[in-house]
Amino acid sequence: MENTEEIRKKISRLILERGLNYAQVSLAIGKNIAYIQQFIKNGSPRRLGEVERHKLAAILNVDEQELTDLSLNNPISTSALNPEILSTVIENIELWLSERAITLSPHDKAELIKLIYMKVSSDSVSVAAGKVKDFIGVYNELRKAN
């Protein structure tokens, strides 16, 4: 896996190869005009946030894993599943999709469930329920941006 400095160099190269500049990309991911320049030149932030990394991967047409030194493929152990929280996640996602008449492929729905479950699995059921709604909101914003 690449280190953060190699990833910064790769992002810079990809931006230039696509005929873009740092300011354009910064604005396209919803950040201030100097965000990408500061990330690449000054190392701040140390790593891109999830939302920024997701948007940047879409802009650069690369897999998100290429833009981070962290493993994004964290499989969930079935022995560690909390059925109450998993049920809460699934119910909230299904309700959100049906209210908006949105159809996701089975793969995309499973990925969304997995992603949100991983974020809330260590919380109590009541805390997880609130966070699920927040994460669905973030997902909705990402869908609109893409």
Helices and strands as residue ranges (DSSP letters): H 4-17, H 22-28, H 35-37, I 38-42, H 50-60, G 64-67, G 78-80, H 83-99, H 106-120, H 125-145
